[in-house]
Amino acid sequence: MITPKQFSNGQCIIMDGELCVVLFTQHKRTAQRGATVKTKLRNINTGLVSEINLDPDATYEEAYIEKKTMQYLYGEGNNYHFMDKASYEQFELSKDLLGNAVKFLKENAEVTIGFYEGKVVGVERPIFVDLVVTYTEPGLKGDTAKGGSKNATLETGAIVKVPLFINQGDVVRIDTRTEEYVNRV
């Protein structure tokens, strides 16, 4: 059992019989009413996000999420195929479940997939990925005085802002949390 005072972002709990992920938590203390914990939760089954204030001393069941390292094989329409590296079992996940993670998935990339009672509840992609720039406009000489940027299309089809000195064929490192350029590799 866990109290809202112990919540952390990304933690899974069971609230009212539903599996929820804690997206945000903030402790609030008012002079007249006492303490409350403001939380933002996403219901895994429905995908709905709700903001609620909880009593800091209430208890909730913490959900055990089994995490497995999987290898991304290929995408086919709205379905993406993965393989369990331990058992070589293959399965597919829909684009809706993966969300923005599909922008930076390369074939043979490793991702961590969370399971709760045999059901997929989340995908953790690598924090940094190295991708080849397949298309970008050439940078203009002399345009670097203010550190300008331009759009670049990566090998996965994602479009990110990069500095003007990046050219087609360069390998760039992308932070998948912010979806921003980090450096040239």
N, C-alpha and C positions, 0 to 999 in steps of 0.2 A: 504494500500500500504506500501511496505517496501523497503528499499534501501540495497544494498550489505554490507554497513557498519554495518547494524543491523543483518546480518545473524548469525545464531548459528548452531552448528552441530545438525543434527536430525530434523531441521526445514523443513517444506514442503512449497514450493512456486510453482507458475504457471509461466513457462517461455515458450514463443512461443506456448501457448495453451496446453502445456504438464505439467503434475504433476511431480515435481522433489523433491528429498530429498537432502539437503545440507549435504555432508559427511565431507567436510573440507573447511575451509575458512582462508585466510591469507591476511592481509593488507600490500601492498607494496608501498613504496614511493621512486621514483627516482628523481634525481635532474632536469633532462631535460624534462621528459615526464609527471611529476605529479604523482598523486596517482592512483593505480589500486587495485582491490580486486581479488586475485587468489582464485578460488573456484573449488571444485570437486563436481559434481552433479550426482545423479543417477536418470535416467528416470524411473518412476514407471511402466509405460506401457510396455516398451521394455527391461528394466533391464540394459541398457547401461550406463556406467560411462564415464563422459567427464570432462576434466579439461579446464576451460576457465577463461580468465581475463575479469572482468567487470568494468565498470565505477562506481565509488563509489556513484555517485549521481543519477544513473538510478533508476527507481522504478519498482517493480514487485508486483504482487498480492500474498498475503499470503494465503495459503490454510487452511481451517478449517478442522481439522481432529477430528472426533468424536471417543472417546476412550471408549471401553466397557470391563468390566471384564468378562472373559469367563473361563469356567472350561473345562480342557482337559479330554475327556472321554476315547478314545482308538484309536489305530492306526490300519489301515487295508491296507496292501500293501503300496502304495505311498500316501494314503489319511489318514488324521488325523481328528477325529471328536471332535467338541467342542460344548458346550452348553452355551447359554446366561443365566446368573444367574438371571436376572430380568424377562425375558419373557419365559424362559425354551425352547426357540427355539434352534434346533440343526442344525448344518451345518458342512460341511467338507472343509478342506483346503488341497492343494497338498503339497508334500514334497518340491517342487521347491520354493513355496512361503514362507515356514517356514525357509528354509536354515538350518543353524547349530543349530537352536533352538530345533530340534527334538532329538538331542543327550541327552538332559537333561530333557525331558518331562516325568513326572511320571503321572500315572492315578490320577485323581482328583486334579491335580495341577491347580492353578489359573494363567492365563496369561492375559495381556492387549492387545487387538487387536484394531488397528486403522482402521477406515472406512472413505472413502472420496466418497461422493455421492453414498452411498450404496455398494461400492466396497472395499474389504479388501486391505489395502496398507502396512500393517506392523504388526509385532508381537513383543511385548516386553515381554520377559521372566523375571522371578524373577532374581535378581542379584545373590543371593546365594541359592543353593539347597542342601539338605541333602540326600545323596544316600548311599545305602548299597554296600559294596565291595563283589562281587560274586566270583571273582577269582583273586588271586595274588600269586606270588611265595613267599615261606617263606623267611624272612630276615635272613641273616647270621650273627651270633654273631661276633662282632668285626669289622664289616664293616661300623660302624657309625662315624669313626674319621673325615671324610670329608663331612658328611651329605649327603650320597648317596640317590639315589631314584630308584624306580622300577616301572614297569607298573602294573596297577590295572584295572580290568574290573568291571564296575559298573552295577547296576541292570537294567539300561536303555540300556546297550550295549556299552556305551562310554568307551574309554580307556584313562586314565590320569596317569601322573606321581605322585607317592606318596612316602613319606619317607619309609625307610626300616622297621620301627616298625609297620606299618599298616598290619593287618592280614585279612584273609577272614572272613566276617561277621561283620567287623567294619563299623560304619556309619561315612562318611566323608562329610565335607562341601566343595562345589566346587563353585568358582567364575565363573559364566557363561559368563562374559565379556571376561575374559582371558582364560577360560577353564582350570584353574589350581586349584590344591589342596590348601585349606586354613587352615583347621585344622580338628582334629578328634572330633566328637560330642559325 
